Amino acid sequence: MIQVQPLLEMIEMGGNGGQDDQLLSALAADADRFKQTGDRGREAAARFELGRQLFLRDRGDAAHEHLRRAGEILEEDGLAVLAGQAFLGCGQAHMKEGRQKDSLQWFDRAISQFVRGRDEDGEVEASAAKLEALADLKQWSGTELSSEVIAATDHTDSSRLLVFRLAAFRYRMQERLAERDPEGGLGLARQAADIASRLGNPYTEAIFRLALAHNLQQVNKMEEAAKEYEQVLAVVQGLPDAAELEKEALVGLGATLDGDIRTGADRFLQLAQQYATSGNIGMEAQCRYQRAQALGRGQSAIDSLVRSGDTSALVDLRKERAAEFERAAERFVVVGYMRDAGWSWYQAGLEYSWLAPEYREKCYSTCGRAAECLGAAGDWWGKGLAEFVAGQALRTDTFDSEPDTRFIPALCRAEDAFKRADRPVEAAAARMTIAVVQAQSDAEEWMTTAVEALHACEQARPSLRIPKDREINDRTIVANGVRVLTSKLTKPAVTMSDDPMWSKLVWLLSESPKARSFQDQQLQDDTWSRLAADDNALSELMTRRKDLKRELTSLKRMIKAAFVAGRPESDVQTMKEELRQKESWLADIGQQVARRFQRLDHDAPERIELLSTTPVSPEELQTCLEPGEAYIGYRWNAGAPLRSIVTRTTATAGLATGVSAAFAKEAAEASRDGENLPCNDSSQAGRLIGPISADIDTLIISPESLLLGLPWHQLPSPTLTDPDATLGERYTISIVPAAGVLRHLRNNRPDAARARRDTAYLGVACDGGGDRRLLFVDQEVKATKRNHFADEPAADCLTTADCGRFLERGCSASLLHLACHAEPHGLLLSCDGIWTRPIDLLNTPGRTFGADILLLTGCSAGDFSREENNEFLGVVRQLIMVTGARAAVASVAPVPDPAGVLFADLFVSALNGKSPNRPWPTPSRPHAVAQAVAWAQQTMRRRLRAEDAKTLITGYNNPQPADPAWWSPWFVVGDPKATTSGGRTT
């Protein structure tokens, strides 16, 4: 056994010393010499001190090795307390290297040694250290241990023990935070703050009082929270490096004083004056900024002013807010906080913009100062916003008037700043605003600028990764700009219809607003995962990106908890550095994902383009049109819709003048109600369609706004020989959301050999049960299979009782027949009549669905035209995307249940070009999908007798095939030439 004596005394007996590296070398030499001579006590002492010195020099791993050896020697020789100190050092060395999990076993060994040596203080210290490690690991299994530390340090005045007690309360606080229990954390935060106060550590006390105030605010104890925020300000006053704490306390205080406008404003004014008196200009600026914010809180008081009609009081309040923001900005400039100054002036400018027009100049100058400060601080996004608001302040919104000469330069500066900030959407918005202003003032270059703006908006859309963000941008910036430009383009004063730029602008305005979310809705991660399923590189990137996002969220919470719990600044900085590194990795992975998508776009463009179909040029569209086809694209404008007609060899742009909103609305309503058109206004219908050359037999129409849901095949189109002829009798018709969708459906589909499906037909029926039960859908799919696909191998039909198998096994069918209810976001398949949410086939994991043509009966699957423009196809969009179909047949109005049986039989017989013996003429050759629909409709309308229909519908004695409700609602979405062979007919 070695003698028990102080370790430092034993070191001194070694006879060596030194500084820095010399000291370390000397201690290492002493340890080796003592080991060789068998002097275990002095070896342990030398290694202990060497480990301590290495620890102080941030060499945790090396420190651990020497402390471990010292601890083992001391443990073997029965010196439990000294061994405990060494093992405690081992754990702390691991903590320094970020190896919290490895540290736990050494803290446990230290606790065990301190218990053996009956050193209660040492046991408490090791327990507190273990709690720190558990907190870092977010392991909340140490509740009992923290209670033991709190109990052991109760009623103590020892500063050392109070530090350990504080660590226990910190652990319990973080545990409450992790469990989202602010109520449970109140007492813990209060006691921790009191302990820090007793220790004379104002910085730590402020951190815990800030946490206490936040918790009080979360449980809606605003008065108590305000007092704690005030206490934080008092505790840290005059402390160096406490600006962030003061700022957070001020923000929190403002949030608690939002019940009354003047209460918060007056308090911040008092604080501002106090800081001004003490010479703390930075905090005075913060208080004045918070005072301006407080003047905008107290929503109930503001609402009361609005209801009372006291506009003068509201104006005075705005003026006061603006003035206070300016005072804050001036003081921020004094202390060099240029970014804060810029945002303060920007806020003042927004207030003045509300007071326009008499404050127009004030808004312009204030935003100009904001832009200067934000530019100096390198905040280009903020500078762009300030310049944009400055320009908008000078806007008059009147046609044919010269804009302020400073307006467009301000918007150009905004556009440039947004580009420097890599904010292409905002830059495009600035360019669009310039185009609108030039159009309103009849500037010579307005059409050129408008074309540039529309191209810029399109190029910026991919930067908005979230579909909802794109939708908001499309509905605001793009839609508003397009509306103004369309109105300008159709004014009688415009005489530039022969100008190529005019025709180009008509085309862009017709196509830009269309079909935007037809694909964008599917940009979510789970859909990307479907695309990545066959691409290992992309799959790994997507998985890593999800993991990184999860790690970032966790790390941000850890940083917040560490700040609240008063962890050392070095620990917080280490975590922040790790956060920055992970953010950099995430950005890099984002770029890799983008590059991989570009590669997939190059190798297999058909898989990517449906993510975001961009407008195509007329020349690009012509390459996929066939002889006899005409694409007609519309942009609604009351009285004169824009119209583009593109054939294989020609492209013309013009106005469909004389088409009224009443005509469009009445026709669409009649279509939805399954009725004949209310009037036979062939003149308006003719003006809407425009001049069609004699060689055209197929119309591919892209409607917009009021023209959505128009029964195009029912529009009157008289001829010399038939004055009652309809457009559908003269032309084969299909509907597409936009020209780009048609190009995609045709150019990016595999050829017939590769597109061979597993079966020719699959019918899926679901009657839905309940009050909405579809009585004939089971009969419909069984009759279709029996009459038309009995000899086809693997052809199948699933009735209501078996419809769940469709989701279980997927499908690969040339014709997929779905006879069931549907909603815009999915099919309603329920064999027990219990309705759940619509089934989104795009996000049905582990199943694939394929088809060439879709037949949707049983509901008005196309009746979503009253929704906004992007959604008019409803579930049809989803089904085309998930199955890869080139066309879908749907109805725009509810169809009588037995009508589906009849229409399906006639349509399939025309599609196949053969049918069982029928008493009426049937097609002698297969028809393309649009021809098949037209043949079925005209057969029901003109050729089929009620007695004939009874032979096809079992259990129904009153068929009315000539009733418009039976035949008129059906239409084709997609490629009109699609066939079930995987190709298309010409």
N, C-alpha and C positions, 0 to 999 in steps of 0.2 A: 504494500500500500504506500502511496506517496503522501507526503505531508500536505495538509490543507493550509494553503497560504494564498494571498492575493495573487492573481495571475500577472498583473503588471509588475509586481515585485519580483515574480519569477523571471519575467522577461529581462528586468534590469540585471538580474544575476547572470544572465547570459553574456553580458559585457559588450554587446554590439548595439549600434544605433545608426541613424542616418536620416536623410530626408528623401521623400519621393522614391524614385527608382532605387536609390542606394539603400533606403530603409527596407524596401521590399526584398531586395537581394540579400540584405543582412539577415532579415527574418527567415527567409527561405534557407539560407545557409545554416542558421541556428537550428532550425527544425530538423534538417538532415543530420547535423552533427549530434544533436541530442538523441535522434533515433539510432544512430550508429553506436552511441555509448550506452544505449538502453535507459536513458533518463526520460522515462515516460511523462513525468510531470512537467519537465521543462519543454519537451516536445509538444505536449498539449498546449502549453501556454504560448509557445512560439507560433503554432499553427492557428490558435485562436486569434492572436493579434494580427497575424498575416491575413487571415480571412477578413478581419474587421477593416484593415487598411485597403484590401482589394475591393470590399463592399463600398467603401467611401469613394473609390475611384471608378464606380459603376462597372466593375468587372464581376458580375454576379456569379457566373458559372465557376470561375476560378475560386472565388470566395467560398462558394458552397463546398468544394472539394476539401479545402483545408479545415473549414468549420466542421464538416462531417467527420474527418479523421480525429479532430480534437474531441468532439462529442463522444465518439466511440471509445476513445482511451479513457475519458473521464467516466463514462458509463460503466466500463469494465472494472474501474478501480473504485466504484461505489460513490463517486462524487456527483450525486444526482442533480443538485442545484446547478453546478457548473456545466454538467452535461446538458441540462435543460436550456441554459443560455446559448450553448453552442448549436443545439438543434433548432432553437428559435432563430438564430442567425442563418441557418441553412434554409429555413422556410422563407425568410425575408430576402435572401439572395435569389431564390427562385422567383419571388414576386417582382424583383427588380428586372428580371429578364422576361417578364410577362408570362411566366409558367405557373399561374395560380393553381392549376390542378395538381401539379407536382409538389407544390408547397404544402398541401394539406397534410400529407403523411408526416412531414417534419414538425408541423405545429402540434400534431397529435402526440408525437414522441416527446416533444418539449413539455406538453401538458402532463404527460405521464411521469416524466422525471421530476417536475416541480411538485406533483402530488406526492411522489415518493420522498422527496426531500422536505415536504411540508412547507414549501415556500408559496404562500397564498398569493402574494403579489405577483410572483413570477407566473403562477398559473393563470391569473387574470390577464396578464400581458399577452401570454401565448394565445389565450382564448380570444382576446380582442383582435390579434393578428389573423387568427383563423377566420373570424367574422369578416374581416376586410377581404380575404381571398374568396370566401363564399359569395359575398356581395358582387365582386367582380365577375364571378362565374354565373351570377343570377341563380344561385342555388339557395332556396329559402328553407333549408333543412336545419338551420342553426338557431331556430327560435328559442329552444330550450337553453342552448349555450348562451345566447344573449341575455336571457333572463337570469342566468347564474351570474354573469358578469355584473349586471345591474344590481342584483341582490348583494353581491360581495363588495360593491363600492358604495353602498348606501351610507349616508351620514358621514362621508369622508371629506376631509379638507385637503388631502394630499393632491397636489397638482398632478403628480404622476398617475395616480389612480383615477383622477377626474378625466384625464385624457383617454384612459381605457373605457371609462363609463360613457364618454362621448362616442367612442367607436361603436359601442353596443347600441346606443340610441340611433346612431346613423344607420346601422344595419336594419333595425326595426322599421325605421322610416322608409328605407328603400324597399323593404318587403311590402309595406303598405302601398307604396307607389306602384309596385309591380302588380299588386292585386287590385289596383284602381280603387283604393279605399281612402279617399282624402279625409273622411270623417275620423277614421282610425288613426291617421297620421297627425292629427292636431296636437294631442297631448305629447306625443313623442317629439315633435318639432319644438314645442314650447319648452320642454325640459332640456332638450339639446341646446337651445339658445341660452337658457339660464346657465347651463354648465359652461358654455363658451364664455359667458359674461364673467363667471366666477374665475375662469382661467385668465381673464384679462386679455382675451383675443377678440377684438372688435370685428375683424374681418370674418372670422368663423361664425361669430354671433350673428352678423348681418346675413350670412348665407342661410342659416337656419331660420331666422326670422322671416326672410324672404320666402322660404319654403312654407312656413306657417301661414303667411299672408296668402300665398297662392292657394293653399288648401282651404282656408276660410272663404276665399272667393269662390272656389268650386262648389262649396256647400251652401253658397248664397248668404253667408254671414258678412255682408258688405261693410257694415260699420266697424266690426272687429278687424276685418282685413285692412281697412283704411288706417286704423291705428297702428297696425303692425308695419305697414308700408312707411308710415310716418316715422316709426321707431327705427326702421332700417336707415332712413335718411339721417336721423340724428346720430346713430351709432357710427356711420362711416364718414360723417362730415369732417373734412380735413385730412382724411387718410389718403396716402398716395395710392395710385392704381385702383381706385374704387369707382371710377367713372361708370363702368358697365353696371355695377351693382346699383348705383344711384339712378342710372337711366332706367333700369328694369323696375326699380321701385316706383319711379315717377309714372311709368306706363301703367303699372298695376294700380297705383293710386287713382289715376284718371279713370280706369275701368270701374272702380268702386264708387266713383262720384258722378255716375251718369244719370242719377234720378232727377237732379235739378241742374239746369244749365249754369246758374249763377254760383251754386255751391262749389262746384269744381273749379270754375273759372276764377273765383275770388281766392280760393286756396292756392292755386298755382301762381296767381299774381303775388300773393304774400311770399311764397317761396322764391319767386324770381327776384323780388326786392331784397330778400335776405342774402341770396347769393350775389346779387349786384353789390351789396354793401360790403360783403367779404372779399370782393374782387374775383370771384369765381365766374368768369364770363361764360365759360362753356356750359356750366350748369344753369346759369340764368337763361341761356338760349334754349336749353332743353325744357325748362319750365315754361317759357313763353310758347314754345311749340306745343307742349301739352295743354296749355291754356287755350290755344286756338282750337285744338282738338276737342277740348271740353265744351267749347261754345257750339260745337256741332252735335254733341251728345244730348241726352234728355229728349228722346224722340217724342215722348208724350207731350212735352211742352211745345215742341215744334209742330206736332200734329194739331194741337189746340190752336196755335196761331193760324195754321192753314184753314182750319174749319171756321175760325172767326172771320176770315177774309182780311185780316190785318196785314196786308202786304208790306206796309211801311215798316212794321216791326221786323219782318223777315229780312227786308232789305238792310235795315240797320244791323241786324245780327250778322249778315254776310259781310258787310263792310268791316265790322269789328273783327271778325275772324281773319279777313284778308290782312288787315293792319297788323294783327298780332303775328301772323305768319311772317310778314315782312320784318318785324322787329326781331323775331327769332333768327331769320336769315342773316340780317346785318351782324348779329352777334356771333353767329357761326363763322362768318367770314373773318371776324377779328381774331378768332382762335385758330383759324386755318382749316376748319371743318367744311371743305368746299362741297362735298357731296351732300351733307346735311343742309347746307345753305341752299344748294340747288333745289332740293326737294321741298324745302320750305317756301321758296319763291314760286315753285311750280304749284303748290297748294294754294298760295295766294292768287296766282293767275287763274286757277279753276274757279275760285270764288268770284273774281272779277268777270269771268266769262259768263257766270250766271246772271250778273248784273248788266250785261250788255243790252242795248247798244251804247248807252252813254258812257260805259266804262271800257269800250272796245280798245281805246288807245292804252289805257292803264293795263289791261290784260296783255296786250301785245308787248309792252315794255317790260312788265314783270316776268313774263315767260321768256323773254329774251335774256334777262339776267339769269334766270334759272338755267337756260341752255348754256350760257357761258360757264357757270360754275360746274355744272354736270359734265360738260366737255373737258374742263380743266381736271376734273377728278377721274376722267376716263370712263364715266358712266354714259356710254353712247346710247343705250336704250332710253335712259332718262332724258338725255339731250333731245333724242328724236321725239319723245312725247311732248316736251316743252315747245319745240319748234312747231310741231303739228298743232298744238293748242293755240300758239301765237298766230299761225296762219288762219286757223278757223275763226279766230276772233275778228278777222277782217272780212269774213265772208258775208255776202248780202243775200244769196239764194234768189236772185232775180235774173230772169232771162234777158238777153240782149243788152246787158249793162256791163261797162268796163269794170273789172275787178281792181281792187287796190293794188298798186304796183308792187307792194311788199308781200302780197299774199303768196304768189307762186314761188318766189325765192325762198320764203320760209318753209313751204312744203318740200321744196327741193333739198333744203338743208336737213329737214326731217328724214327724207328718204335716204340721203347719204348717211346720216347718223344711224338709222336702222340697219343699213347694210353693214356698217362697221361693227354693229352689235350682233351681226348674224341673226337678224330678225326679219327674214324675207317677207313674212306675212304683213307686218306693219309697213315695210317698205313698199309693198304692192298696194296697200291701202292708201299710202300717200300719193302714189302715182295715179291711182284711180280717182282720188279727190282732185288732182290737177286736171285730169281729163274732164271731169264733171264741170269744174269751174270754166275751163276753156269752152266747153260746149254751151254753157249758159251765157257766156259772153260772145259767142259766135266767133271765136278766134280761128284764124285760118288753119292752124295746125291741129285742131281739136280731134279730128278723126284719126290722125297718125298717133297722137297721144293715147286715144282710147284703145286702139289696137295694141299699143305697147302695154297699157295697163291690164288688159285682159290676158295677154300672154304672161305678164308678171304675176298676176293672181294665180294662174294655172301652175306656173313653175314653183310658186311658194307653197302650194297645198301639201306636197309630200312632207314638208317640215312640221306639219301638224300631225303628230302620230296618233292622236286620240280622235276617233270619228266624231264625237260630240263637238270637239273644238272646230273641226272642219265644217260641221253643220252650222255652227254659230257664225263662223266667218262667211260661209256661203249665203246665209240668210240676211246678214247685215251689210258688210262692206260690199260684197260682190252684187248681191241682189239690189241694193239701193242704187249703186252706180249703174248697173245694167238698166234699171228702170228709167233713170234720168237720160241715159244715152239713147235708149230706145225711143223715148218721147221726142228727143231732139232729132233723131234720125228720120222720124215720120212726119215732121212738121212740113206743111206745104211749101214753106220758104226754101226748103232744101231742094236744090236742083242739080244734085251731083250723082244721080242714079247711074250715070255712065262712067263715073270715076271708079277705077278698080279698087281703090281704098274703101269706097262706099259699099261695094259688093262684099268685100272682105269683112267689113264691120258687121254687115247684116248677118253673114254666116256665123261670126263669132258670138254675136248677141243671141243668135238662135240656139247655138250649141252649148255655150259656157254654163248656163244655169241648170242644164239637164243631167239627170242620172247620176248626180254626185254621190248619193249614198247607196246607189244600186250596188256598188262594190265597197265603198268606204266602211259600211257597217261591219264588214268582216275583217277589219284590221286588228281585231283584238288578239291577244296573245294565244288564246286557245286555237284560233283559226290558223295563226302562223304555225302553231305546233302541227296542225294537220298538213300544212305544206311541207314542214320539215320532216315528216314521218319517213319519207324515202330518201332523205339527205342527211347522212350521219354528221357531216361537218356543221350544218345548220342546226341540227338537233342538239349537238353538244354546246354550241354557242347559246342557244335559247335556254338550255338548262342552266348553264353558268350564269347567264344574265339574271334569271329568276333567283338563283342562290345569292348573287351579289346584292340584288335589291333587298332581299330578306336580311342579309348581313348589315347592309347600310342602315336599315330601319332599326335593327337591334343596337348598332353602335351609336346612333343618334340618341337613343334612349339612355344608353350607358353614360354618354357625355353629360346629358341633362341631369341624370341622377348623381353623377360624380360632382357636378357643379353645386347642386343643391345640398349634397351631403358633405361638402367641404373637403373633398379629396385634394391631395397636393396638386399644385399647379402643374408640376412636371408630369403627373399622371394624366391630367386632362389634355395637356399639349401632346402627349404621346398618342392618346386616343384620337385627337383631332388630326394628327399627321396620318394615322391609319385610315381615318375617314377620307382625307384628301386622296390617299393612294387608291382606296377602293373606288372613289368617284372617278378617278382617272382610268382605272381598269374598266369601269362600267361604260365610260365614254368610248374607250377603245373597242370594247366588245360591240357597242352600238354601231361603230364604223365597220367592224368586221361583218356584222349581220347585214348592214346595208350593202357592203361589197358582195356578200354571198347572194343576196337577193338579185343584185345586178347580174351576177353570174348565171343564176337560175333564169333570169329574164332573157339572157342571151341564149342559153341552152334550151329552155322550154318556156317560151314567152306565154303560151296559153295558160300556164299555171299561175302566172304573176299578174297578167293584165287585169283580171277581174278584181284585183285589189284596188285599182284606181284607174278607170278608163278615162283617158284624156280626150278632149275634143280632137277630131281628125280634120284634116283639110279636105276640101272638095276633091282635090286630085287624089288623095289617099283613098277616099270613099269610092271614087270611080273604078279603082282597080279591083274592087270586090263586087261591083254591080254587074249583072248580066244583061244581055240584049233584051229589051222589052220591059225593063224595070226602071222605075223612077222613085227616088227618095225625096220626100217632101218634109222639110223641117220647119216648125213654126216657133215664133216667139210672140206671145199674146200682147197686143196693144189695142185698146178699145177703138173700134172703128177702122183700124188698119193694122192687123197683125203682120209681123215680119214673116216672109216666106222664102225659103230657099228650095229650089227644085234642081236635083242633080240626077242626070242619067249617065250612061256609060260614056257618052261623048260630049255632053253639054252640062253647063252649070249656070243657072240664072238666079238672081236675087231680086226681090221686089216686095211690094206691099199688097196685102189682100184687102184693098180698100172697100168700104161699104159692108163689112161684116160686123153686126151688132152683138153686144153682150147678151141681149135678150134672146137672139137666135141661138147662141151657143148654150145658154142656160136651159132653155126650153127643150132643146134636142137632147141634152145630157140627162135631164130629169125624165123625159119620156123613155130613154134607154134604160135608166135604173128601174123604172116602174114596169118595164116589159110591155110598152105600148107603142102604137104607131106614132110617128112624129106629128106634133100638133098642127103643123102647117106644111104646105107643099111649096116652100119658098126656094124654088130652084135657082133663082138669081143669086141669093146670098150663098147658097152651096156652091154654085159655079165660081163666084168670086173667091171663095175660100180655097177651092182646089186649084184654080188658076189654069193657064193654058197647058194642056197635055197633048203631046204629039200623037199622031195616029198609030205609031209603031209600039206604043206602050200598052201592056196588058196587065202589069202588076204594079201596085202602089205600096210602098213601104213608108209608113207615116210615123213621124215623131211629134206628138202633140205637146202642148204646154198650157198650164193654167186652166182657163175655162174650156179649153179644147180637150182636156182630159175627160175620158168617159163619153166622148161624142160617138154616136153610133154611125161610124163612117160608112158602113155598108148599106145603111138605110137612107143616106142622104139622097135627095132627088137628083137624078142625072139624066134628063130626058134626051132622047135621040129623035131623029126625023121619023123613024118607024115605030118608036115606042115612047110616047110622051110620059108614061108612068115608070120608066126604067129607073133603077136605083144605081148608086155607085158600085154596090157589091155585085150587081148583075153585069156590069160592064168591065169591072177589074177584079183581079185577085188582090186581097188587101191583108196586110199584117201591120202590127204596131211594134215599134222598138223605142226604148227610152231615149236613145241618142244614136247618132251615126257611128260613134266609136263602138257601141255594143254590137251593131250589125257586123262591123268589120271583124270584131273579135270572134263572133259566132261562126263566121265563114272562114276566115284566114287561119285561125289557130285550132281548128278541129282536126283530129287524125283522119286518115283516109278510111274508106270502107273496110279494107282488109284488116286494119288494126282495130277498128271500132266494132268488130263482131261481138255481139252480146251473147250472154249465156242462154237467153231465151227470147222468143219473139214477143211474148206478152206476159205481163203480170198485172192482175187486177187486185186492188185492195179496197175493201168496203168496210165502213163502220157506221152503223145507223145512229149512234150517239145516245140513244135511249131518251127517256124523259119526254118533255113537251116538244122538243125539237127533233124527235125521232124521224129518220129518213126511212120510209117504209119500203122503198123499192131498190135500195143500193145493193143489197145482197143479190137480188134477182138480176140487176144490171151487170155485175161482173161475171156471174155464172153464165148468163146468156151470151155475153160477148165472147167468153172463152169457148163455149160450146158451139156457137154458130160460126166463129171465124178462125179459131186456133186449135180445133180438136186434133188436127193432124200434126201440130207443131210439137217437137220434143221439148220437154221441160216447161211448156207454157202452163201457167198456174193462176188460180184466183184464191184469194183469202177473204172469207166472209167476216162478218162482225165478230163471230166467236173466235176466229183465228187471227185477227188483225195484228195482235201483238207479235206474231212471228215475223212480220215485216221489219220491225225494229230490231229483232233478235238476229236476223240473218242478213239484212241488207238486200240488195238486188242488183241485177245486171240484165235489163230488158230493153228490147227495141222500143216497145210501147209500154209505158208505165201509166196505168189507169188508176187514179185515186178518186174513189167515190165516198167522200166523207166531208164533215164540216172542217172549216179552216178559219184561222184568224191571220191578220197581217204578219204575225211573227212565228207562225208554225201551224202544222196540222193538228187536228183534234182527234186522236185515236184513243178510244176508251171502250173496251168491250163490256164494261159493267155500268156504263152510263154515269160514272163519277168523273166529272170533268176536272182535270188538273191544268197546269199551265200548257200553252201550246208547245208542241214538240219541234225543236229546232234541229233538223237533220244535219246541219253543218257542224253541230257540236254534239254528235252522238258518237262517243268514243268507241273505237274498235270495229266500226261498221262502215262499209262503203256502199254507195248507192249510185247506179249508173243507168242512163236511159238516153235514147235518141229523141223521142218525142214524149211529152207529158199530156195526158188528158185529165183535166180536173172537173169533175162533176159533183153534184151533191151540195154545192154552196156557191155563192157569188164570189169566187176567189179573186176576181178582177175588180171587185167593187170597192176599191180604196182610193178612187180618184178624188174624193172630197178631202183627203188628207193632203199634206204639203207635197210639192212637186216630186221630191225624191222618192216618195213612198207609194206612188200610185199603183205599182204592180203588186204590192203586198207580198204574200207568201210565194207568188210566182217567181219573184226575184231569187228568193232563197232556194227554191227547188231547181231552177235552171242552173244555179251555181253549184249545188251539191251533186247533181246528177250528170252535169256536163251536157244536158239536152240542148239541142239547137233551136227548139221551138216548144211552146206550150199552148194548149187550147184551154181557155177559161171562159167564164161568163161574167159580165159586168153587172148583172142583176140576178136576184133570186129566181130560180127556175123551178117550175112545178116538178115534184119528185118523179113522177112517171115520165116526164119529158126527157130526163137523163137516159132512161132505157132506150128510148126511140132514137135520140140524137147519137148516142154511142154506137148503136148498131149501124146507122147510116154512115157516120163518119168513118168507122173502121172498114166498112165495105168499100168505100171510095179510096181509103188509104191503101188497102190491099189490092184493089182492082178485081175483086171477086166476092161472091156472097152466095149463100144458099138460095134455092129457088124463091124468087119474089114475084108478086104480081105487078111490079112496077119496074121500069128500066133501071139497070144498075151499070156502073162504070165497067168498061171492058179492059181497062188497064189501070195500074196503080197511079194514084194522084199524089202530088206533094201536099203537105199539110194544109196550106191555105186553100188550095183548090178543093181538097176533101171537105173542109169546113163549108166552103161556099156551096158545093154540091149538096151536102146534107141540109143546109138551110133552105136552099131553093126547092129541094124535094119536099121538105116539110111544108113549105109555104104554098107551093103551086101544084105539086103532083100527087101528094099523098092524101088518100081519103081516110076518114075516121075509122072506117071498117078495116082498112089496111093496117092502120096503127094498132088495132086491137089484137092482130095476129102476133105482134111483137111484145105486147105488155100483158102479162098475166095478172088477173085480179083487178083490172081497171076498165070500167065500161064507158067512160066518157072522154076519150082522148081528143085533143083539139090541136092537131099539128099545125094548122094555119094561124093559130093565135100567136101574135108577136111575142107573148110571154114564153112560148114554147121554142120558137126558132131564132128570134132576133138577138138575144144577149150574147151568143157565142162569138168569140173573136180569137185571133192568133197573135201571140207575142213571140217575136223572134224572127228567124229566117223563114220566109214563106215557101221556100223551095226545099225545106227539110223533108227527108223521107225516113222510113224505118230501116233502111239499108245502111244507114250511117253516112250516106252521101246526100246529094240533092238532085232533083230533076231540073231539066231546062226546058 
